[in-house]
Amino acid sequence: MASLPAERREQIEAHKQECLERYRQALELACSIHAQRRDKGNGWRMWAERELAAHPELEREARAKLNRLMKGQTSDRA
């Protein structure tokens, strides 16, 4: 990466920051849903689906993280 022009390195860094922010937001959404599921009672799954659908840009990643949380696997291994 050191051999790339400064402009290209900046583009790569900006893209990396966008990806990390999206990852953080997806993780926060999944953790929020997981934490609130008991408060929502029997209808928590429908509520969770609505919460995920309200964030289409995060839905896939948040759903994967939520599934891992539900299985008790808190690591981020793929």
Helices and strands as residue ranges (DSSP letters): H 6-36, G 41-43, H 44-53, H 59-70
